[in-house]
Amino acid sequence: MVLSIAAPVSAQIRSDETKVYAVLINELSKENLPNSTTVMLTKTRPLSQCLLTSKADEISRLIPTATKSVISDFLNVGEKEMHFDIPKPSSSSGNSLISLSENDFVTLFKRSIKLNEAWKDFFRQFPKSHSLITFSRVGLDSESKQALVLRSTTSGGQFESGDLFLMFKKKGRWKISERVNIWIT
């Protein structure tokens, strides 16, 4: 899978962030039902918009193996936004990934004043999708050996969840070490 990120001038994209997102997207494709579609927003969301109001000590309690450095960087870059450019690959299980630009997202959800009507439009446009996925920026420790990122899943106002992923780099490759659900509605 190829993942390229077009960064606005205000964002400093680190090469390891790109690699972390690629691993998470591959993992996400394995979680979906066969022949389903994953719709992913191509802009990261600030932590405050993802319902994450945790402080460093709370994150440390949730994921004790996370270093102070990775938590600090995660909270520091977490309010900054970044744009993705993701191709639309298909896996062998028939799953596909659709990139939803910020403009398309705004257009789709502005069509109706009522949120439930907007979600009906979303599911008409993406009938094989079950939800919309967004990511936060990736926090990296000072040695780029640990990464911390938040994935949010929203499904038509009926379901929402947030998962923190702690990852580590082994032999130059990022691996998921821990996944902690921090909210579900």
N, C-alpha and C positions, 0 to 999 in steps of 0.2 A: 504494500500500500504506500502510495506517495502522498505526503502531506506537505503543502507549502503554506507559509503564513506571510501575508502582506501586512507589514507593520506600519501604523501611522507614526509620524515623526516622534510623537510623545512617548511611544512605547519602545522599550528596549527588549528585543526578543533574544533570548538565549537559545543556542542550538539544542540544548537538552530539553527545553520546553517542547519543541517540535517532536522530539523523540518520545517524550512522555505521552503527549496527546495521541501519537500513532499507536502506542501500546494500548492505551485505554480504548481507543476506537476499535482496535482488533478484538479486545476483550468484550466490548459491547456487542459486536456482531455475533459472538458466540452465545450470548445470553438470550438473544431473540428467538422467537418461534420461527420454524422454517417458513420461507417465502414471505417474510414480513419486511417492512420498511422501517428504517431508523431515520427520523428527521432530526437534524442537528443544526442548531443556530450557529452561524458562522462568526459570531462575535461573543467573546467571553463576557460573562456577567460579573459585575462587582459583587463581592461577598455580601454587602448589605442588601442587594436586590435578590440574593439567593437565600434569604432568611438565615444566614449565618451571622450570628451576633456573638459568637464565642470569642473568648479572650485566650491568650496564650496558655494560661494555667488550665483552662477547661479542655483545650485541645490536647495538652500534655496528659491530662487524666484519661481522655478517650483513647489516645494512642501513646502509651508510655515509651515506646521505642523511638518515637520521633525526637530528633535532636532539637535543642532550643534554636539553633541556627535555621533549620528548615521551617519551623513554626514562625519564627520572626520574619523570614523572607516571604512566606505565604501570606501573612497578615499585611506585610508592607506592599506587595505587588497586587494583593487581592482586590483593591478598589480600582485598579487600572484596567481598561478594556483593550482588547486586541481582536483583530479581524483574522479569520481563517479563510483559506481557499482550499477546499477539500474536493477531490474528484469523486465521482459516483461509482465506486467499485461494486461488484456483485460477488458474493462468496459462493462456494459450491453448494450451500444449502438454499440458494435462491434468494438470500437476503440482500437488500440493497441499502445504500446510505445516500440520503438526499441532503444536500447542503441548503439551508434556508438563510438567505441573506437578511441583514437587518432591515433593508428596505422592503423585501417581500414579507417579512414578519409584521412590520408596521402596517403595510397595506392590508394584509390578511386580517389583522385584528382591529383595524379601523373601519372595516366594512359594516360592522354592527356595533351599536351602542351596548348591547347586551353581550356579556362575555360568553354565555352559553351558546349564543348564535354564532359568535366568532369561532368557537371550537367546533361547531357543526360544520362551518365552512372549511376549517382545517382538515377534519376527517373526510369531508367530501373530496378535497384536493389530494389528500394522502390516505386513501382507503385502507391500505395495508399497514398503516402506522398505528401504534398504540399510544404514542406520546411524543413530546418534544424534549430533546436533550440539550442542556447547556453545560458548559464548563467554566470554572474560574480560571484565573491565571495560575500558573504552576509556581509554587515556592520551591526553591532549591537551597540546600545547605551550602556552607561556604566552600566545601570541597566537591560539590556536585556529585555526592554519593547517595543523597536522599532527596526525594521529591514529595511534595504534598499538594494535592489538588482536590477540588470539590466538583462532583458531578451532580447536577440537578435534573430531575425527571418530572415533567408535568403532563398530566393527561386530562385535559378538558375540565379542569376544576373538580374532577372526581377523585383524583389521586395526585399526590405530590410527594417527592422524597428527595433527600440529599444524602450523598455518600461521600465521605472523605476517603481518599486513597493515599496510603503511604507506599512509596516505591523506593527501591534501592537499585543501584547500578552494580552489576556483576559482570566482569569481563567485557565492559563497554556496552552492555545491554541493560535496559531498564526492565525491572520485574515488579509486579505488584506484591508487596509484602503484607499489607493489611488493608482491609476495607471495613469501614465503620459507618453504619447508618446513623445519622445524627438527627434526622427528623423524618416523619412519615405522617401524611394526613389522609 
